[in-house]
Amino acid sequence: MTKEQLIAKFKELYGADGEVRAYFAPGRVNLIGEHTDYNGGHVFPCALTLGTYGIVKNREDRKLRFYSANFGKLGVIETSLDELVPDEKANWTNYPKGVMWAFEKRGYKLPHGLDILIYGNIPNGSGLSSSASLEVLTGLILKDTFGFDGVSMIDIALIGQDSENNFNGCNCGIMDQFASAMGKKDHAIFLDTNTLNYEYAPVVLEDAKIVITNSKVKHSLVDSAYNDRRQECETALKELQEVMDIKTLGDLTEEEYEAHKDAIKDPIRQKRAKHAVYENQRAIRAVAALKDNDVELFGKLMNASHESLRYDYEVSCEEIDILVDLAQAMPGVLGSRITGGGFGGCTVSIVKNDAVDHFVDEIGKIYEEKVGHKAEFYVVDIGDGAKTL
């Protein structure tokens, strides 16, 4: 839907009077550095040109009215600023409500309600961070509407993470919200999640494209297993801290990990920690490779990342492994891996321009034969972070 269509729909729902404002926050894809963001490691995400749009106007009272053009059958969901508590019946509106709750918790009082229309073109459950995009969008709306000039875009990312952790109960790291808030066209963000130091690295793929493949499966494991992985890593870290002076798993080189891994008493926790350490080092090397214009090495590191996510971190699944195995075996594919939280969702591949059509046709055909439903393919561009339209 275009901005004009969204505004027309907004006026049909909420009336034509009053000033209407429009906003956008992107989804993200992480090129490498998966499940390192809550382990004090590095990540390398970029914002997409896919994302979430918000159309908003002020109310005189404390009512909040939400409508999603993606879930039209739910109609307008009504609540108020006095009811900022998570509620299953509130459905998707728990995400914007969580951000409002997190603002108020920090002392930013919201003086009046809002009418809001949301539309996203990020496929749901694809692992491209539709929830983080919605959180960052809400943060930008609140900053702009209520004149919270002291709130930076990094603050908005942190507030979004806080709301996801403590209002919506998913113990995510900072990466998704940071990428949505701070994205930059044609660049990925090399972010140290431990310090929030970051730099923009140009993603120059002269004769290649980033292709995202959506497996169209989402296993319900995702939240519980995600929280389990965090717990396993936290326990492994505590065990290592008894023999080493470290703050996070991201502080370790591979050699230091191998020298001290026996301090971790459980073989499963050893594998989880190994992934966190090795993946962090892969991310550091991958960014250096990109700076040296060595896209081939970048692709090899992506492949190694998937191997580790599949066998050491165990967050892949059969459908994703089929997509990655097919991609890695195909001429013209430099690298392919799962991206996002895992247990379904998407793969990200770097594919030579002249191989993209064959990649989509061939993998699409074989995947449907093996799995019984179609995959979706997006040849993506890297876009800017959240903005007022």
Secondary structure by P-SEA (a helix, b strand, c coil): ccaaaaaaaaaaacccccbbbbbbbbbbbbccccccccccbbbbbbbcccbbbbbbbbbcccbbbbbbcccccccbbbbcccccccccccccaaaaaaaaaaaaaacccccbbbbbbbbbcccccccccaaaaaaaaaaaaaaaaaccccccaaaaaaaaaaaaaccccccccccaaaaaacccccccccccccccbbbbbbbccccbbbbbbbcccccccaaaaaaaaaaaaaaaaaaaaacccccccccccaaaaaacccccccaaaaaaaaaaaaaaaaaaaaaaaaaacaaaaaaaaaaaaaaaaacccccccaaaaaaaaaaaacccccccccccccccccccccccccaaaaaaaaaaaaaaaaccbbbbbbbbbbbbccccc
